[in-house]
Amino acid sequence: MHDLHHATRQHVQLAVADGDQALLVEKISGLGAIPTVGRAGGRLPLHASGVGKAILAHSSPAVQDRIVTGALVRYTPKTLTSPDALRTALAEVRRVGHATCDEELTLGAVSCAAPVFGPRSAMVAAVSVVGPASSGALHEMAAAVRTIAHGISRALHAMPASRPVGGMSPLSHLLVGGALR
């Protein structure tokens, strides 16, 4: 995550699914980066954030159906609130390997996120970069975000099959152990 932050000088976030929201478990903020609503320990909507869409696209069909057919809150004029448009966006996330959020949660902010896969190829988290909409670099962020997500996924796959000491999940072990820092 620090490598991604160093390369982009923007906010870098790691989130996990928490019910019907994305829980930000780590955020590295860029000095002078645009203000964002996300903070470590905070939650973001699955349908209107980059990390949320990356998580939702790889969630179970039941979770996807619940979110897509539920109340899709409009945060900005660009927020996807049509179930069909959201389903199309989620299919695109699965096809290209990353999610984008173009001023859907906060005007002036864009994000690009990629899923992190753990053992048995289960999606366990998403990592993202959040930057200014004016930079025009939303799609340029995609390769870097996918590379970092792939690296975290590889690190999770390389961990021993048994649970780390203290019963922590492999992702928690990596976070606490500093391998993602």
N, C-alpha and C positions, 0 to 999 in steps of 0.2 A: 504494500500500500504506500509505503514511503517512496518507493521508486516511481510510482504513478504520480504521486504528489510532486515529487521533484521534477518530473518531466512536464507536468501541466501547470504547476503553480496554482491549481484550483482546488476546490474542496474535493476530498475523496471520502467515500462512505462505504461501510460494510453493514448490510442489513440482513435480518432473518425474518421468516414468517412468524407472526404472533397473532393468532386468530385471523381476523379479517384485515389486518394491517401489517405494515413492514416496521420492524423494530430496529432502529439504528443502534448497533452495538459498538461501532467505532466510527469516528469522524476526524479527519485531519483537515484543518482549515487553512486555506491559503491566506497569507497576509495581503490585504488589499483586495481579496476576492469579494465577489458580490454577496450581499446578505442573503441568507437562505432560511427557510423555516425549520430545516432539519437540525437536530442536535443529538449527540450521543445520549441514549436512553429515551429519546423521543420516538414518536411513531409517525409514519407517513401512509397515505392511502395507497392501496394496491393499484387502483385504476388510474391514478394521476401523478405517479412518480416513476422515475426510471427504475430504481431498485424494486419498486412495487410491481411494475409490469414484468420485469425479469423473473421475479418470484412467482407471480400469478401465472405467467405463461407455462411454467413448469410445475405448477401445483396440480393436485388431483382434479379430474373432471368435476367432481362434486363441489370443490372449492371454487373453481372457475365459474360454474353455473350459479352458485350462490352470489358471487360478487357481480357478475355480469347482469344478472336479472334483478339485483337489489337496487337500492337507491344510489345512483352514481352522482355524487355531489359535484356541482360545477364550481371550481375554484377560480377560474378565469374564463374568458370567452373561448379559449382554445382547449379546455378540458373535454375529453371524450366522455360524453354522457349517453351516447347511443349504444345499446347492447351490440348491434351489428358492427359498428365501427370499432368497438373495443375487441370483439372476437377477431376481427380482421387484423387489428394491431397485434394481438397475442399470437396469431398464426405467423405473422411476419417476424416476431421475436424468435420463435422457434426455428424459422427458416434461416435467418441471418446470424443468429447466435448472440444478439444483443438487443436491448430495448432503448428507445429514445423517448425523451419527454421534452417537447418544445413549448415552453411557457404554459404548460398545462396545470401546474401547481402554483407557480409564482411568475408573474409577468417579468420579463427581463432575464429569466434564468432557464437554462437548458441543461439536460443531463443525458448521459449515456451510461447504461449499466449492462453487466453480463452476469449470468448465473454461475454459481460455484457448485460443483458436484462433489459429493462425498462418496463413501463406499457404496457399492452396488448402484452407482450412477444416479443416486438420489440427489435432487437439488437441495442444498442445505443453506444457501445464502446467496446474496448478490452484492457485487461491488460496483461502485459508480464514480463518475466524475461529474461535478456540477460547475458550470461556468456561465459567463454572460452570454445572452442571446446575440449580442452584437458582435461576438467574436467570429461567428460563422464557422466555428470549428466542430460543430456537433458530430458530424459524421467522421471527421478526422480523429476524434477521440475513440471511435469504435475499436480500432485495431489495438490500441494501447489497453483499453479496458478488457477486451477479450483475452489479451495476453496475460494480464495480471490475474484474471479469474481462472484461466487455465493453470497458471503457476500455483495458485492456492489449491485448486483441485488436485493437482499432482502431489502437492505436499500432504494433503489429506489421504490420498491413496497410498502414499509411502509409509504412513504411520502403521504401527503394529495393529493387528486385528483386535487385540484385547483393548479394553477401555484403559485410558491413562489413569494414573494414580488419582485418587479422590473421586473417581466416578465421572469425571468430566468427559464431555463429548470430544471427539477429535478436533472440531472447530474451536471449542472453548480452550482446549489444551494449547492449540497453536496461538490463540490470542493471548492467553495468560503467559505462555512461554516466550512470547515475543517474536516468534518466527514470522509474523505478519508485519512487524514493525520495521 
